[in-house]
Amino acid sequence: MKILLVEDDPQQARYICKGLQEGGHTVDVAGDGREGLFLATTETYDALVLDRMLPRVDGLTVLRTLRASDITTPVVILSALGEVDDRVAGLRAGGDDYLVKPFSLIELLARLEALQRRGTPAARESAERTRLVVADLEMDLLRRGVSRGGRRIELKPKEFQLLEFLLRHSDQVVTRAMLLEAVWNYHFDPQTNVIDVHISNLRAKIDLPGLPPLIHTVRGAGYRLGADAA
C-alpha cells in the first residue's frame, strides 16, 4: 500500500515509518496538519495514518476537510486521547479506525491490512482458522499440537507463538520488529539475539535433515515461512 503518515513527533514518525516500510508499504511523511492536508488532497494514497493532535491544523480538521472534499481514503487515527467520547469523535469525523497511543506497531499493520480487505470472505476465513498448514507442516491451535509429515513436534511456548505467527503470515516477509512486537511484546529493538536463537531452535525441530526447509532467511529484511525457497 501507499500510505501517508501525518505525525509531528519526529521520533514516533521515524519508528512508524520504518515499521510500515519493513511491512512492504511505501510511506510519505508529513510533519504537521497543513502539510498532511496538502499531500492528502494532491496525491493518491491507499490509506492515511493520522495523528489527532497536530500543529497548524489539527487531525480532526484535516479529516473533516478530506471527507467534505469527497476524499474517501481509509484513515486510521492515532491519539493519546483514549476515552470513549474521544474515539467516537474521531470516528464521527470520518475516521475508519482509532488507535490509542501507545500502540503496537504490529496492531497498526494489522488494522491497515484489515481496512484494505474489510468484508472479504478471505479476511473472515483467516480470522476464524484454527488449523494452520504450510506444505506438510501443520499446527492445530485447539489441541496446541504441531506436526510435520505426520510426525509430532514438541515446541516450547515461545517457539509455538513464533511458529504460529510465521504460519499466519506464510509466504510473507516477517521483519524482526514484527516478531519482537507479536511474540515478545517489545516495542523497541532490545539489541539481543533472542530472535536468532529461537529461529535457530525452531529450524532444528521443523527443518530436519532430508526435509525441504520451510523457514527461510530474507537477507536484510527478516524471515519467511513457505514451501518455496525463492
Residue pairs with C-beta under 8 A, 6 or more apart in sequence:
1 25
1 26
1 46
1 47
1 112
1 116
2 25
2 26
2 27
2 28
2 44
2 45
2 46
3 20
3 25
3 26
3 27
3 28
3 45
3 46
3 47
3 48
3 49
3 112
4 27
4 28
4 29
4 30
4 36
4 39
4 40
4 43
4 45
4 47
4 48
4 49
5 13
5 16
5 17
5 20
5 27
5 28
5 29
5 30
5 48
5 49
6 29
6 30
6 32
6 33
6 35
6 36
6 40
6 48
6 49
6 50
6 51
6 54
6 59
6 62
7 13
7 16
7 29
7 30
7 31
7 49
7 51
7 78
8 31
8 32
8 51
8 53
8 54
8 55
9 51
10 31
13 29
13 31
15 105
16 49
16 105
16 108
17 27
17 29
18 177
19 105
19 108
19 109
19 175
19 177
19 178
20 27
20 49
20 108
20 109
20 112
21 27
22 175
22 177
22 178
22 221
22 222
23 109
23 175
23 178
24 172
24 173
25 112
28 39
28 43
28 45
30 36
30 38
30 39
32 54
32 55
32 56
32 57
33 54
33 55
33 56
33 57
33 58
33 59
33 61
33 62
34 56
34 57
35 56
36 48
36 50
36 54
36 57
36 62
37 57
37 62
37 65
37 66
40 48
40 62
40 66
40 71
40 73
41 65
41 66
41 69
41 71
45 73
46 73
46 74
46 116
47 73
47 74
47 75
47 76
47 112
47 115
47 116
48 66
48 73
48 74
48 75
48 76
49 75
49 76
49 78
49 108
49 112
50 59
50 62
50 63
50 75
50 76
50 77
50 78
50 95
51 59
51 77
51 78
51 79
52 58
52 59
52 60
52 77
52 78
52 79
52 80
52 81
52 90
53 59
53 79
53 80
53 81
54 62
59 77
59 79
60 89
60 90
60 93
63 75
63 77
63 90
63 93
63 94
63 95
64 93
64 94
66 73
66 75
66 94
67 93
67 94
74 96
74 97
74 112
74 115
74 116
75 94
75 95
75 96
75 97
76 95
76 96
76 97
76 98
76 99
76 108
76 111
76 112
76 115
77 90
77 95
77 97
77 98
77 99
78 99
78 101
78 103
78 108
79 86
79 90
79 98
79 99
79 100
79 101
80 100
80 101
81 100
82 100
82 101
87 98
87 100
90 98
91 98
96 115
97 111
97 114
97 115
99 107
99 108
99 111
102 187
104 181
104 185
104 187
105 177
105 178
105 181
105 187
106 178
106 181
106 182
107 181
109 178
114 123
117 123
126 168
129 141
130 140
130 141
130 142
131 138
131 139
131 140
131 141
132 138
132 139
132 141
132 164
132 167
132 168
132 170
133 139
133 167
134 167
134 170
134 214
134 225
134 226
134 227
135 212
135 214
135 227
136 148
136 149
136 150
137 146
137 147
137 148
137 167
137 206
137 214
138 146
138 147
138 148
139 145
139 146
139 163
139 164
139 167
140 146
141 164
144 160
145 152
146 152
146 153
146 155
146 160
146 163
147 153
148 206
148 208
148 211
149 211
153 205
153 206
154 205
155 163
155 202
155 205
156 201
158 183
158 184
158 198
159 198
159 201
159 202
159 205
161 182
161 183
162 179
162 183
162 198
162 199
162 202
163 202
163 206
163 225
165 174
165 178
165 179
165 182
165 183
166 174
166 215
166 223
166 225
167 225
169 178
169 225
170 225
170 226
171 224
171 225
171 226
171 228
172 224
173 218
173 221
173 222
173 223
173 224
174 222
174 223
174 224
174 225
175 221
175 222
176 189
176 195
176 222
177 189
178 222
179 195
179 222
179 223
180 186
180 187
180 188
180 189
180 190
180 195
181 187
183 198
184 194
199 215
199 223
202 215
203 213
203 215
206 214
206 215
207 213
207 214
207 215
212 227
212 229
213 229
214 225
214 226
214 227
215 223
215 224
215 225
216 223
216 224
216 225
216 226
216 229
217 223
218 224
